[in-house]
């Protein structure tokens, strides 16, 4: 989900949910100018409150990240701010219903009520939730040591000096260290190793089985289960795929692909140049003779040759496919019938919804249900995946929350958005002078720190800064040598959403002789021609290199 480039002022009083009139009594919806849809009252009231923030992010488990004054916080579904906007970053924990927050150089963890589980600390550089109350933490030192620690960290780690960690599957964690991999189970407040060391994992686990190699010179691949026991013998020359629907792909010595069952028995011989995993009883395959979806006996049920170039997995009887001639997508059913034409860019299924985008220059976002029925109209400029029935939508520069029908709960939404848009434009206008002064200051620092200026004096102040149609800025400055004054253009000044200059290009465009220039030296025009012929015309400076 893209983010707004500039912060905006707080929404004016007619849109603030808790505003009062001159008699200090609560203002009604009508007086406030907002008409809440009674059918979606909770969502509508939430969106009215969210309009008071500069930016919002994707809702997760009934909590919405919000930004105000350049800092992030959290708001609950009722609109109550449960974490004040004081933090540089707020991100969802993923494997746990927690939020990782960053303030300056310190990080901490809060729960869905905004209460700190781990207080802010500068000891660690990052946290990743692994599930079952464990964290993969990177220590904030020069070496960046990696540890596995309990979420309620008290200074005692569970496992140190690890190289990588894969989140839990079947209450098991996959740890890489010292060039080897090992499985650990989690019990109480400890990790227990449940497998020997292996030299390679395919990193993904399906249906409780991990593909590994025995690591000898004649390495063979097989599967171990979540108890560390060998479930499929080490009989395969190359890594196998992930188990799904009781089947996994295997690759023979000729690089053809087939399928095995959970005991390692070959069910469909290797005969395909490409094959995806089984899902909902079907798998996509292709070779020189056939392309399409097969069942578990290997029978071709849906022929997609010359129709679709590839297919994802079926879910609840439907599947996203990619057109053979165009890089666009559609949805088919198990009869091979097209239920959504190949005219969209479609995200993966999330919360039984496919978020999609129309093709062309004037693209818009909407969404289909899992069976291809259009549920959210294609009228949004951006739209996140759905989580717990909600998604983050955007029109112009204004963001809000919608449900699976595309509803916001505000009946006169366009009027509310118009007021918000006007505020955004006013905020940008008021912020522009301060932004330009910051850009000029950064440009001066970049120019003075570069090594390409063989001059006797530092450049004067940057002048005539203005934004061009391509979204970048342009400016001018001059400096001088012993005998000439040199004029420069600063072009393609790239500024990020936080107002930080990422880079620019400079070019000398003129030279003026000074009064002390000795006779016989090059004229300004000759010096400029020499410069253009002998010296690089432009140099690009990046402060992060």
C-alpha positions as CSV (number, residue, x, y, z in Angstrom):
1,X,0.0,0.0,0.0
2,X,1.6,3.2,-1.1
3,X,1.8,6.0,1.5
4,X,1.1,9.8,1.2
5,X,4.1,11.9,0.5
6,X,3.4,14.7,2.9
7,X,1.7,15.1,6.3
8,X,-1.5,17.1,6.3
9,X,-3.2,19.4,8.9
10,X,-5.8,18.0,11.2
11,X,-9.3,17.8,9.7
12,X,-11.3,20.9,10.3
13,X,-14.0,21.0,13.0
14,X,-16.9,20.0,10.8
15,X,-15.3,16.6,10.3
16,X,-14.0,16.0,13.8
17,X,-16.1,13.3,15.4
18,X,-16.0,14.8,18.9
19,X,-16.5,18.5,18.1
20,X,-18.8,20.8,20.1
21,X,-21.0,23.7,19.2
22,X,-21.0,27.2,20.8
23,X,-23.2,26.0,23.6
24,X,-20.7,23.2,24.4
25,X,-23.2,20.5,23.5
26,X,-22.5,17.6,21.2
27,X,-22.9,18.5,17.5
28,X,-25.2,16.2,15.6
29,X,-24.2,14.3,12.4
30,X,-26.2,16.8,10.3
31,X,-24.6,19.8,12.0
32,X,-21.2,18.3,11.6
33,X,-21.7,17.8,7.9
34,X,-21.2,14.0,8.1
35,X,-24.0,11.6,7.4
36,X,-23.3,8.2,9.0
37,X,-25.0,5.2,7.3
38,X,-27.0,3.4,10.1
39,X,-26.3,0.1,8.5
40,X,-22.5,0.6,8.9
41,X,-22.5,3.0,11.9
42,X,-19.4,1.6,13.6
43,X,-17.4,1.7,10.4
44,X,-18.6,5.2,9.5
45,X,-17.8,6.6,12.9
46,X,-14.3,5.0,12.7
47,X,-13.7,6.6,9.3
48,X,-14.7,10.0,10.6
49,X,-12.2,9.8,13.3
50,X,-9.5,8.5,11.0
51,X,-9.9,11.6,8.8
52,X,-8.2,13.5,11.6
53,X,-4.9,11.7,10.9
54,X,-2.4,12.5,8.2
55,X,-2.0,8.9,7.1
56,X,-3.3,5.4,8.0
57,X,-2.1,1.9,7.3
58,X,-3.5,-1.6,6.8
59,X,-5.9,-2.7,9.6
60,X,-4.9,-5.9,11.4
61,X,-6.9,-7.7,14.0
62,X,-9.1,-4.7,14.7
63,X,-6.2,-2.2,15.1
64,X,-5.2,0.5,12.6
65,X,-1.8,2.2,12.4
66,X,-2.2,6.0,12.2
67,X,0.3,8.8,11.5
68,X,0.1,12.4,12.7
69,X,2.9,15.0,12.8
70,X,5.3,12.6,11.2
71,X,4.9,9.9,13.9
72,X,3.0,6.7,14.1
73,X,0.5,5.3,16.7
74,X,-2.4,2.8,16.9
75,X,-6.2,3.3,16.9
76,X,-8.7,0.6,17.9
77,X,-11.8,-0.2,15.8
78,X,-14.0,2.1,18.0
79,X,-11.7,5.0,17.1
80,X,-9.9,5.2,20.4
81,X,-6.2,5.9,20.2
82,X,-4.6,3.1,22.1
83,X,-1.0,4.1,21.3
84,X,-0.1,7.8,20.9
85,X,1.5,9.0,17.7
86,X,5.1,9.1,19.1
87,X,6.9,6.4,17.1
88,X,9.1,6.4,14.0
89,X,7.6,3.0,12.9
90,X,4.8,0.7,13.8
91,X,4.6,-2.8,12.1
92,X,2.4,-5.8,12.7
93,X,4.0,-8.9,14.3
94,X,2.5,-11.3,11.8
95,X,3.0,-14.6,13.7
96,X,1.6,-13.0,16.9
97,X,-1.2,-10.4,17.5
98,X,1.4,-7.8,18.6
99,X,3.0,-4.6,17.1
100,X,6.7,-3.9,16.8
101,X,7.3,-0.2,17.5
102,X,10.4,1.9,17.0
103,X,11.2,5.2,18.6
104,X,14.5,6.8,17.6
105,X,17.0,3.9,17.8
106,X,15.0,1.8,20.2
107,X,12.4,-0.9,19.6
108,X,9.7,-2.5,21.7
109,X,6.5,-4.6,21.4
110,X,3.0,-3.7,22.3
111,X,-0.2,-5.8,22.3
112,X,-3.5,-5.1,20.6
113,X,-4.5,-2.9,23.5
114,X,-1.4,-0.7,23.2
115,X,0.2,-2.1,26.3
116,X,3.9,-2.7,26.2
117,X,5.0,-6.4,26.4
118,X,8.7,-5.5,25.8
119,X,9.7,-2.0,26.8
120,X,11.7,0.1,24.3
121,X,15.3,-0.9,24.2
122,X,18.3,0.0,22.1
123,X,19.9,-3.4,22.7
124,X,18.4,-5.0,19.6
125,X,18.2,-3.7,16.1
126,X,15.2,-5.7,15.0
127,X,12.5,-8.2,16.1
128,X,10.7,-10.9,14.0
129,X,7.9,-12.8,15.6
130,X,8.3,-16.6,15.2
131,X,5.1,-17.7,16.9
132,X,4.5,-19.4,20.3
133,X,5.9,-16.4,22.1
134,X,9.4,-16.4,20.6
135,X,11.3,-13.6,18.8
136,X,14.2,-13.7,16.3
137,X,16.2,-10.7,17.5
138,X,19.3,-9.1,15.9
139,X,21.6,-7.5,18.5
140,X,22.5,-3.9,17.9
141,X,26.3,-4.2,17.7
142,X,28.8,-4.2,14.9
143,X,28.6,-7.9,14.3
144,X,24.7,-7.9,14.6
145,X,24.6,-11.2,16.4
146,X,21.3,-13.1,16.1
147,X,19.4,-14.7,18.9
148,X,16.1,-16.5,19.7
149,X,14.6,-14.9,22.8
150,X,11.2,-15.1,24.6
151,X,8.8,-12.3,23.7
152,X,8.8,-11.3,27.4
153,X,12.5,-10.8,27.4
154,X,14.3,-10.6,30.8
155,X,17.9,-10.6,29.6
156,X,18.1,-14.4,29.0
157,X,18.2,-15.7,25.4
158,X,17.2,-19.2,24.4
159,X,19.7,-19.7,21.5
160,X,22.5,-17.5,20.3
161,X,24.9,-17.1,17.3
162,X,22.3,-18.2,14.8
163,X,22.5,-17.3,11.1
164,X,18.9,-17.5,10.1
165,X,15.5,-18.6,11.5
166,X,12.4,-19.8,9.7
167,X,9.1,-19.3,11.6
168,X,7.2,-22.2,13.2
169,X,5.4,-25.0,11.4
170,X,3.7,-27.6,13.6
171,X,5.3,-26.0,16.7
172,X,8.7,-26.4,15.2
173,X,11.4,-23.9,14.3
174,X,14.1,-24.2,11.7
175,X,17.5,-22.7,12.7
176,X,20.6,-22.2,10.6
177,X,23.9,-21.9,12.4
178,X,27.6,-22.7,11.6
179,X,26.6,-23.7,8.1
180,X,24.1,-26.4,9.3
181,X,20.4,-26.6,9.9
182,X,18.5,-28.1,12.8
183,X,14.9,-28.4,13.9
184,X,13.9,-27.3,17.4
185,X,10.6,-27.7,19.2
186,X,9.4,-25.2,21.8
187,X,8.3,-26.3,25.2
188,X,7.8,-23.9,28.1
189,X,10.6,-21.4,28.0
190,X,13.2,-23.5,26.2
191,X,14.1,-24.8,22.8
192,X,14.7,-28.6,22.3
193,X,16.7,-29.9,19.3
194,X,14.7,-32.7,17.6
195,X,16.8,-33.4,14.6
196,X,20.4,-34.1,13.6
197,X,22.4,-31.5,11.7
198,X,21.7,-31.3,8.0
199,X,23.5,-29.3,5.4
200,X,20.5,-28.2,3.4
201,X,16.8,-27.5,3.7
202,X,14.4,-26.4,1.1
203,X,13.2,-24.0,3.8
204,X,9.5,-24.6,3.2
205,X,7.4,-27.1,5.2
206,X,4.2,-28.6,3.9
207,X,1.8,-30.7,5.9
208,X,4.5,-31.2,8.7
209,X,7.2,-32.6,6.4
210,X,10.6,-30.9,5.6
211,X,12.7,-31.8,2.6
212,X,16.4,-32.2,3.6
213,X,19.6,-33.7,2.2
214,X,21.8,-36.1,4.1
215,X,24.8,-33.9,3.1
216,X,27.2,-36.6,1.9
217,X,29.2,-36.5,-1.4
218,X,26.4,-38.5,-3.1
219,X,23.7,-36.4,-1.4
220,X,20.2,-37.6,-1.6
221,X,17.0,-35.8,-0.6
222,X,14.2,-37.0,1.5
223,X,11.7,-35.7,4.2
224,X,11.7,-35.6,7.9
225,X,8.6,-34.9,10.0
226,X,8.1,-32.3,12.8
227,X,9.5,-34.8,15.3
228,X,12.8,-35.0,13.4
229,X,12.1,-38.6,12.2
230,X,12.7,-39.7,8.6
231,X,9.3,-39.8,6.9
232,X,10.4,-40.2,3.2
233,X,13.7,-42.1,2.6
234,X,16.7,-40.3,1.1
235,X,16.2,-41.5,-2.5
236,X,15.8,-38.4,-4.6
237,X,18.7,-36.8,-6.6
238,X,17.3,-33.2,-6.3
239,X,15.2,-31.2,-3.8
240,X,11.5,-32.0,-3.8
241,X,8.7,-29.6,-3.6
242,X,6.4,-28.8,-0.7
243,X,3.7,-31.4,0.3
244,X,0.2,-30.2,-0.4
245,X,-3.0,-32.3,-0.8
246,X,-0.8,-35.3,0.2
247,X,1.5,-34.9,-2.8
248,X,4.8,-33.3,-3.5
249,X,6.8,-32.7,-6.7
250,X,10.1,-34.5,-7.3
251,X,12.7,-33.9,-10.0
252,X,14.6,-36.7,-11.8
253,X,18.1,-36.7,-13.3
254,X,16.8,-35.3,-16.6
255,X,15.1,-32.3,-14.8
256,X,11.6,-33.6,-15.5
257,X,9.1,-33.2,-12.7
258,X,6.6,-35.7,-11.3
259,X,4.7,-36.3,-8.0
260,X,5.2,-38.5,-5.0
261,X,2.9,-39.4,-2.0
262,X,3.7,-39.0,1.7
263,X,5.5,-42.3,1.8
264,X,7.8,-41.3,-1.1
265,X,6.1,-43.6,-3.6
266,X,6.0,-42.2,-7.2
267,X,2.4,-41.6,-8.1
268,X,2.8,-39.6,-11.3
269,X,6.1,-40.3,-13.1
270,X,8.4,-37.3,-14.0
271,X,7.3,-36.2,-17.4
272,X,6.7,-32.4,-17.1
273,X,9.0,-29.6,-17.7
274,X,7.2,-27.6,-15.0
275,X,4.6,-28.4,-12.3
276,X,3.0,-26.6,-9.4
277,X,1.9,-28.2,-6.2
278,X,-1.5,-29.8,-5.8
279,X,-4.2,-27.5,-4.4
280,X,-7.9,-28.3,-4.1
281,X,-7.3,-31.6,-5.9
282,X,-5.6,-30.2,-9.0
283,X,-2.1,-29.2,-10.1
284,X,-0.9,-27.1,-13.0
285,X,1.6,-28.8,-15.3
286,X,3.2,-28.2,-18.7
287,X,5.4,-30.0,-21.3
288,X,5.7,-30.0,-25.1
289,X,2.5,-32.1,-25.4
290,X,0.1,-30.8,-22.7
291,X,-0.5,-27.7,-20.6
292,X,-3.2,-27.4,-18.0
293,X,-4.5,-28.9,-14.7
294,X,-4.3,-32.6,-13.8
295,X,-5.9,-34.6,-11.1
296,X,-4.1,-37.0,-8.7
297,X,-4.2,-39.8,-11.2
298,X,-2.4,-37.6,-13.8
299,X,-5.5,-37.2,-16.0
300,X,-5.7,-33.8,-17.7
301,X,-9.0,-32.2,-16.6
302,X,-8.5,-28.6,-17.8
303,X,-6.6,-28.0,-21.1
304,X,-5.2,-24.4,-21.0
305,X,-2.7,-24.7,-23.9
306,X,-2.7,-21.5,-26.0
307,X,-5.1,-20.0,-23.4
308,X,-3.2,-19.4,-20.2
309,X,0.6,-19.3,-19.7
310,X,0.5,-20.4,-16.1
311,X,-1.9,-21.1,-13.2
312,X,-1.9,-20.7,-9.5
313,X,-3.5,-23.1,-7.2
314,X,-7.2,-23.8,-7.0
315,X,-9.0,-22.7,-3.8
316,X,-12.7,-23.6,-3.2
317,X,-13.0,-24.5,-6.9
318,X,-11.5,-21.4,-8.4
319,X,-8.1,-20.3,-9.7
320,X,-6.3,-17.2,-10.9
321,X,-4.7,-17.7,-14.4
322,X,-2.4,-15.6,-16.5
323,X,-3.1,-15.0,-20.2
324,X,-1.0,-16.6,-22.8
325,X,-0.6,-13.5,-24.9
326,X,-0.9,-10.7,-22.3
327,X,0.5,-10.3,-18.9
328,X,-2.9,-9.9,-17.4
329,X,-5.0,-12.3,-15.2
330,X,-8.4,-13.7,-14.8
331,X,-10.2,-16.4,-12.8
332,X,-11.5,-19.8,-14.0
333,X,-13.6,-22.6,-12.3
334,X,-12.9,-26.3,-12.3
335,X,-14.7,-26.8,-15.6
336,X,-12.1,-24.4,-17.2
337,X,-14.8,-21.8,-17.6
338,X,-13.7,-18.2,-17.3
339,X,-15.6,-16.4,-14.5
340,X,-13.4,-13.3,-14.6
341,X,-12.0,-12.3,-18.0
342,X,-8.2,-12.0,-18.4
343,X,-8.2,-8.2,-18.1
344,X,-6.8,-7.5,-14.6
345,X,-3.8,-7.7,-12.4
346,X,-4.9,-9.8,-9.4
347,X,-3.3,-10.2,-6.0
348,X,-3.2,-13.6,-4.2
349,X,-6.3,-14.6,-2.2
350,X,-6.6,-13.0,1.2
351,X,-9.6,-13.3,3.5
352,X,-11.5,-15.0,0.6
353,X,-11.0,-11.8,-1.5
354,X,-9.0,-11.1,-4.6
355,X,-7.9,-7.5,-4.8
356,X,-7.5,-6.5,-8.5
357,X,-6.4,-3.6,-10.6
358,X,-7.7,-2.7,-14.1
359,X,-5.3,-2.4,-16.9
360,X,-4.4,0.8,-18.8
361,X,-3.1,4.2,-17.8
362,X,-6.2,5.1,-15.8
363,X,-6.1,2.0,-13.6
364,X,-8.4,1.6,-10.7
365,X,-8.6,-0.9,-7.8
366,X,-11.5,-3.1,-6.8
367,X,-12.0,-6.7,-5.5
368,X,-13.6,-10.0,-6.4
369,X,-14.9,-12.7,-4.0
370,X,-13.0,-16.1,-4.2
371,X,-15.6,-17.3,-6.8
372,X,-15.1,-14.4,-9.1
373,X,-18.0,-12.2,-8.2
374,X,-17.3,-8.5,-8.2
375,X,-17.7,-7.3,-4.6
376,X,-15.8,-4.0,-4.4
377,X,-16.3,-1.5,-7.3
378,X,-13.3,-0.5,-9.3
379,X,-13.2,3.1,-8.2
380,X,-10.2,3.3,-5.8
381,X,-6.7,4.6,-6.5
382,X,-5.1,2.1,-4.2
383,X,-6.4,-0.9,-2.2
384,X,-4.7,-3.2,0.3
385,X,-5.4,-6.9,0.8
386,X,-8.3,-7.7,3.1
387,X,-7.8,-8.7,6.7
388,X,-10.7,-9.7,9.0
389,X,-13.2,-8.2,6.6
390,X,-11.5,-4.8,6.2
391,X,-9.0,-3.2,3.8
392,X,-7.2,0.2,3.4
393,X,-8.5,2.1,0.4
394,X,-7.4,5.4,-1.1
395,X,-9.0,8.1,-3.3
396,X,-6.6,10.8,-4.4
397,X,-4.6,11.6,-1.3
398,X,-7.3,10.5,1.2
399,X,-7.3,7.1,2.9
400,X,-10.1,5.3,4.7
401,X,-11.2,1.8,5.7
402,X,-13.7,-0.2,3.6
403,X,-15.5,-3.5,4.2
404,X,-15.9,-6.4,1.7
405,X,-18.7,-4.5,-0.1
406,X,-16.5,-1.4,-0.6
407,X,-18.6,0.5,2.0
408,X,-17.1,3.2,4.3
409,X,-20.1,3.9,6.5
410,X,-20.2,7.5,5.4
411,X,-23.1,8.3,3.1
412,X,-21.8,11.7,1.8
413,X,-18.3,10.3,1.4
414,X,-17.4,12.5,-1.7
415,X,-18.2,15.7,0.3
416,X,-16.1,14.6,3.2
417,X,-13.2,13.7,0.8
418,X,-13.5,17.1,-0.9
419,X,-13.0,18.9,2.4
420,X,-10.1,16.6,3.3
421,X,-8.6,17.1,-0.1
422,X,-8.8,20.9,0.3
423,X,-7.0,20.5,3.6
424,X,-4.3,18.4,2.1
425,X,-3.6,20.9,-0.6
426,X,-3.6,23.7,2.0
427,X,-1.2,21.8,4.2
428,X,1.1,21.1,1.2
429,X,1.0,24.8,0.3
430,X,1.9,25.9,3.9
431,X,4.6,23.2,4.2
432,X,6.3,24.1,0.8
433,X,8.4,27.1,2.0
434,X,9.9,25.1,4.9
435,X,10.4,22.1,2.6
436,X,12.3,24.2,0.0
437,X,14.5,25.7,2.7
438,X,15.4,22.2,3.8
439,X,16.2,21.1,0.3
440,X,18.4,24.1,-0.3
441,X,20.3,23.4,2.9
442,X,20.8,19.8,2.0
443,X,22.0,20.7,-1.5
444,X,24.6,23.1,-0.1
445,X,25.9,20.3,2.2
446,X,26.1,17.8,-0.7
447,X,27.9,20.3,-3.0
448,X,30.4,21.3,-0.3
449,X,31.1,17.7,0.7
450,X,31.7,16.5,-2.9
451,X,35.2,16.2,-4.3
452,X,34.5,17.7,-7.7
453,X,34.8,21.4,-7.0
454,X,38.2,22.8,-7.7
455,X,37.4,26.2,-6.5
456,X,38.7,28.9,-4.1
457,X,35.4,29.6,-2.5
458,X,32.4,27.6,-1.4
459,X,29.2,27.8,-3.6
460,X,26.9,30.6,-2.7
461,X,23.3,29.9,-1.6
462,X,21.1,27.8,-3.8
463,X,18.6,29.9,-5.8
464,X,15.5,29.6,-8.0
465,X,14.5,26.3,-6.6
466,X,11.3,25.0,-8.3
467,X,9.5,21.7,-8.9
468,X,9.3,20.4,-12.5
469,X,6.6,18.3,-14.2
470,X,8.6,15.1,-13.6
471,X,8.2,15.6,-9.8
472,X,11.9,16.5,-9.4
473,X,13.3,19.9,-8.5
474,X,15.7,22.2,-10.3
475,X,17.8,25.0,-9.0
476,X,20.9,27.2,-9.6
477,X,24.1,28.3,-7.8
478,X,27.4,30.0,-8.6
479,X,30.9,29.7,-7.3
480,X,34.3,31.1,-8.3
481,X,37.9,30.2,-9.0
482,X,40.8,32.6,-8.9
483,X,39.9,34.2,-12.3
484,X,36.3,33.2,-13.2
485,X,32.9,33.1,-11.7
486,X,31.1,29.9,-12.7
487,X,27.3,29.4,-13.0
488,X,25.8,26.0,-12.4
489,X,22.4,24.3,-12.8
490,X,21.3,21.6,-10.3
491,X,18.9,19.3,-12.2
492,X,16.9,16.2,-11.4
493,X,16.9,16.9,-7.6
494,X,15.2,13.8,-6.2
495,X,13.4,14.3,-2.9
496,X,11.8,11.4,-1.0
497,X,8.5,11.5,0.9
498,X,10.3,12.7,4.1
499,X,11.8,15.7,2.3
500,X,15.3,14.2,2.2
501,X,17.4,14.8,-1.0
502,X,18.4,11.4,-2.5
503,X,20.5,12.8,-5.3
504,X,21.0,15.4,-8.0
505,X,22.9,16.3,-11.2
506,X,25.0,19.4,-11.7
507,X,26.1,21.0,-14.9
508,X,28.1,24.2,-15.6
509,X,26.1,26.5,-17.8
510,X,28.2,29.7,-17.8
511,X,31.5,31.4,-16.9
512,X,32.2,35.0,-16.2
513,X,35.8,36.5,-16.1
514,X,36.8,38.4,-13.0
515,X,38.6,41.7,-13.0
516,X,41.9,40.2,-12.0
517,X,42.0,37.7,-15.0
518,X,45.5,38.0,-16.6
519,X,45.7,38.7,-20.4
520,X,46.2,35.6,-22.6
521,X,44.2,33.2,-20.5
522,X,41.2,31.5,-22.0
523,X,38.0,33.6,-22.3
524,X,35.0,32.5,-20.4
525,X,33.5,31.0,-23.6
526,X,36.8,29.2,-24.4
527,X,36.9,27.9,-20.8
528,X,33.3,26.6,-21.0
529,X,34.0,24.9,-24.3
530,X,37.1,23.3,-22.8
531,X,35.1,22.1,-19.8
532,X,32.4,20.6,-22.0
533,X,34.9,18.7,-24.1
534,X,37.4,17.5,-21.5
535,X,35.3,17.2,-18.3
536,X,32.2,15.2,-17.6
537,X,29.2,17.4,-18.1
538,X,27.2,16.1,-15.1
539,X,27.9,14.4,-11.9
540,X,25.3,12.7,-9.7
541,X,25.7,12.7,-6.0
542,X,24.0,10.3,-3.6
543,X,24.5,11.0,0.1
544,X,23.9,7.4,0.9
545,X,26.8,6.0,-1.1
